[in-house]
Amino acid sequence: MKRITLIIVAGLLSLGFSAANAQDADARSMAELLRLIEQGQARDSQEARQRESAFAQSRNNQQSLLNQARAERTRQENTSAALEQQFELNQQRIITARQALDERLGALKELFGVLQTVSGDTQGRFNASLTNIQYPDRGEFLIALGRKMASASSLASIADIERLWEMLQREVYESGRVVRFNHLVTKADGEQAEMEVIRVGAFNLVSENGYLQYDPGEGTISELLRQPDGRYLGTTDDLMDADSGEIVTFGVDVTRGTILSLLVESPTIRDRIEQGGIVGYCIIALGIIGLLIAIWRWIGLSGDSRRVAAQLKRDTASTDNPLGRVLAAYESNLQADTETIELKLSEAALKEMPGLTKGLLFIKVVAAVAPLMGLLGTVTGMIKTFQVITLYGAGDPKMMAGGISQALMTTVMGLVVAIPMVLLHTVVSGQSRKIVNILQSQSAGLVAQHSERKG
């Protein structure tokens, strides 16, 4: 037991010595070492007491903060209860005030309700009206009136009601007037210029370049990118050139732009031709060539017919017409026998046949080929339509419109070319057959006359 105690004391002394050695390298005796150990223990006890004091002070501060938070919570709860009570009182006062307001308004409440509805509708109508170009300040008044009517603390005055009534009357009055004024206009090429504009009631705007459109959101006037066909543009020119009080014909769009937009979007003849595609252009080219040939042959055969008719009235043969050349062949062989004369006249008539029938076969071919080419375009258009259906489905009709338009337009083009070609071929071939019949009848008569004279 003593041995264990000595070992512990020796260890403590060793630790104390190490500490003392670290703190003061000059300690050399056991007494000095013990003194240093006692000073260290005292210093550790003092630091522990300081920490305990700090912990106690911090605990006291936390308790103080907790007490303050509890007091603040109690105060806020009391404030909330007071505010809830005040809110209930205010709600009751509002209900009472509204009841008193309703009793005082009486029949005026319905009047103000109608006024609020009318002012809201009028604002939307005025913003989209063409008269808003000349009276742009109406919107601000209507907005202020709408806010006033929506507020529960104010009401519209008699002056406000009278001004709204005056605006409605002015709108009715301006809807029946044709007014000229200058305004900034955006042209179709994007440039802006101040131009003379005519407003036809609340329906249309026109200028020297045609119809105009009004953008209510931007408050701007611009030309239509595409104008309707000529007969409507002619009426705009008449209106621009008309004097004050003069009555002219004008195409008014009573739908305020709907019908005009449909007319603008409707395809022109050029658009229809482009819808036909390559087949359509081929049909048109073939038809033009056939028409030119038919006109050329009609003019030539008409001249030959007139000269043949004149030859019938003369006794001498003239070589400027087919009949004259046949008669000249007869006169040059008067001494020949009847069989020779018949052969000579047949030869002369056969020489005139190519000149009388040239071009007729081509016109007939055009009349037969044009419908077939139209049928070809119809088939190619339907193939294109089915390809679109295969790729995109049949949900959007606009996707199939190109193929269907090509199918229909090529059919129409083929018929439009074929029908006149058939008629022209009939007319031209009729003239040709008339001259041929005259040649054959005159040749037969000459043969019979020569045979009688020889007999």
Secondary structure, DSSP 8 states (H G I E B T S, - for coil): -HHHHHHHHHHHHHHHHHHHHHH-TT--SHHHHHHHHHHHHHHHHHHHHHHHHHHHHHHHHHHHHHHHHHHHHHHHHHHHHHHHHHHHHHHHHHHHHHHHHHHHHTTHHHHHHHHHHHHHHHHHHHHHSGGGGT-TTHHHHHHHHHHHHH-SS----HHHHHHHHHHHHHHHHHTT-EEEEEEEEE-TTS-EEEEEEEEETTTEEEETTEEEEEETTTTEEEE-SS---HHHHHHHHHHHH--TT--------TTSSHHHHHHHHS--HHHHHHHTHHHHHHHHHHHHHHHHHHHHHHHHHHHHHHHHHHHHT-SS--TTSHHHHHHHHHHTTTTS-HHHHHHHHHHHHHHHHHHHHTTHHHHHHHHHHHHHHHHHHHHHHHHHHHHHHHHH-SS-HHHHHHHHHHHHHHHHHHHHHHHHHHHHHHHHHHHHHHHHHHHHHHHHHHHHHHHHHH-
